Amino acid sequence: MIVERRSEARGRGGAGWLDSRHTFSFAHYYDPQWMGFSALRVLNEDQVAPGAGFAPHRHANMEIVSYVLSGALAHRDSQGGEGVLRAGELQWMSAGHGIEHGEYNASDREPVHFLQIWIQPDRLNARPAYAQRAFDPVARRGRWATLVAPDGADGALPIRQQAWLHGVRLGAGEQVGFTLDPERAYWLHLAQGEAEVAGRSLHAGDALGLAGEQGRLVLAGRGAGLADVLLFELPPL
């Protein structure tokens, strides 16, 4: 099974300081056909105006990953976790039994553009945790890098779920493959640029969900810029 989720079909939210696109139901956007995919519950593309941000608020029992596409994102939480993420960097916050946190644009001049990702954990009421990491973009050019992995295996950011996040950057004409396990589900999101995947042309914000598929998934970069591709490897549906 392969499902398409086109960028223009996503929900929209936000206020004057926030422009947000929701791949799945979130906040005031509700679509019963798009409640998540396997353990992937939220995938929001957010643009936050200079000096603005999300005031402190509380979450519990959710794995939250943020990936900055441009600009700088500041984080602070009630467990003492804090930092500033810049383009290409990721942060992981496990809300565990409960944590209060806020995210802000670290600049008063430039907007910040990032992905907000929620994944349901495989354990409840764990101790909250936080980590952030920069990954060398050169190491992702034309080959997969594991960005997130269960409990931080192989130098990736940790996550409390049997889920992985892989990333690759492709220039025009560059190709890469990924061998699919029919016992896993996959969500492929094109964060930036253009690519061709499984014979489909994808543009920034487009996504494909795959379940029960096997064989080699082939991706190719298209267009003038780099395609920034994220592939979530998830428990079966």
N, C-alpha and C positions, 0 to 999 in steps of 0.2 A: 504494500500500500504506500502510495506517495500522495501527500496532500500539499497544495500550494497555499501560501499566505502572502498575498501581494501587499506591498507597502501602502498603496492608496486605499486598501480595504480596511486598514487598521483603525481602531478607535482613536479619538482625539480628546485630549484634556488639557488642563492648565489654566493659568490666569495671565495677567499682563506680564508677569516676570517669567512665566514658564510656558514652553511649548512642548507638549508631550504626545507621543504616538504609542498606542497600546496594542501589542500583538495579541494579548489575551485580555479577558474581562478584568477591569481594574477601576476602583473608585466609582465614578459616575457612569463609566462605560460598562455595559453589560450585554453580552451576547452568549446565550446558552450553548452555541456551537463552538465557542472559543473560550473554554474555561481553563485551558492549560494543555500540556502534552506530556504524558507520563509524569515524572516528578517536577517538570518545568512548569511553574505556575504563573510567573510574571516575566515579561520581556518588554520593558519600556525604553523608548528612545527619547531622551530628555534634552532640551536646550534651556539653560538657565541664564537669565540676564545678569550683567555685571553687578556685583554686590548683593545679589539676592540668593535665596536658597530655601531649603526645607527646615523649618524650625524644629527643635527637639521633639521627638515623638517616640512612642513605644512599640516594640514588636516582640513576639515570642515564637519559638519553634519554627524558624524559617532561616534558611541559608541565603544570604544576600551577597551578591557579587556585583561590583560596579566596574565598568570598563570605560576609560576616558578616550574619546575620539579626538577631541581638540580642547584646548584651554586647560584649566586647572580646577580640581575639585577638592575642597577641604572637608575633612571628616573629624567629628568629635563624638565620643559616646560616654555613657555613665560608668563604664568599666575602666576608663582611663585610656582607651584607644584613641589615637588621633594621628593625623597625617595629611599631606597634600599629594594628590595624584595628578600626574600630567599625562599628556597624550601617550597612549600605548601601555599605560600602567593599569593594574587591577588591584582591587581590594576585596577581601572576604570578611564578612561579619556574620558569625553564627549567633542568632538572637537567643538561642537556648531557652532557659526558663524565664527570660525577660531582660530587655535592655532598652535604654533610651538613647537615641542618637539623632544627630542633625548633619545634613550635608549642605555646603554652601559653595557658591562660586568664589574661588580664592582671589579673583581679580575684580577690581572696580572699573576696569576698562574693556575687557573682552568677555564675550559669553563663554560658557563651558558646555560642551556637547558630550554626552555620555550615555551608556546603556546601563539600565538598572535591571538586575536579574534576580528573581527569587526562585529557589529550588526547595522543595519540601524535604526535610531531613529524614534519615532512617532511624533516628532516636529522638525521644522527647525529653525536655526539661534538663538538657545538658548545661554545663557551665558556659556562659557567653564567651566568645573569643573573637579576636580581630587580627588580621595580618594584611599587608600589602606588598606588592612586588612589581618590579620593572622587568620586562622581558626584552631582550635585545631584538629589535625588529629585523636585523640582518639574519638572525638565526631562524626567522620565520619566513624568509623570502624563498619561495619555491619548495618549502618542505614544512611538514607539520611540526608544531611545538605543543606540548601538553601544558596548558596554562593552569588548569584546576584538576585535582585528582583526589580520590578518597584519602582522607587523613594526610594529605600533603606528600604523597609518594613521588619519588623521582624529581624532587626539587620544585614541584608545582605548588600553587596555593592549595591549602587543604579544603576539604568539604566533608560534611558529615552525611554522606549519601553515596551509594554506588553509582556515581556519575562522574564523567570526565568532560572537560572543555578543551577542545583542540583548536588551534588557530594557525592560519597560513595566509601569506600575502603573495599575490600573483600579479605580475605584469602582463601586458597584452601578449598572448601566444604562449605563455608559460602554463604548464599543466602539472597536476598532482593527482594522485589517486588515494582512495581510502577503502580498505576491505571491510565490508559490512558483515556484521554478525546477525543472522535472522532472529536470534534470541534477545536482541537489544533494540531499543527505539532510538532514533536520531532526529535532532532538530538542527537544520543548517540555516544560519542567518547571515545574510550579506550585510556587514556593518557599513562598508563604504565601497564605492567603485562599481564595476560591472564584471560579470562572470557568466560562464555557461556551465550548467550543472545538469547532468542526466538529460541532456538535449534541450534544456530549458534556459532561456536567457533571463538572467536575474540582474536587478538593479538595486542600489542601496535601499535597505529596508525590506526587501523581499526575503522570503523564507520558504523552505521545504521541510515537511515532516515525513519521516520514513519509518515504517514498522513492518517486520516480517520480510524485509528485503535482504538479499545476499548477493555476493559478487563484489566487483570493484566499482566504486563510485568515482567517476572522473570529473575533475573540475578544470576549467581553463579560464585564464584572465582575458578580459576584453576591454576595449576602450583605452583612453589616454592615460588614466591614472592607475594606481594600484588597487586591486580588489582585496579587501580585508574580510576574510571569511572566518566565521566561528562555527564550529561543529560540536553540538552537545551530544554526548553518548550517554544514554539514559536507561533505566530499567524498562523492561517490556511493558507495553500497554495492558 
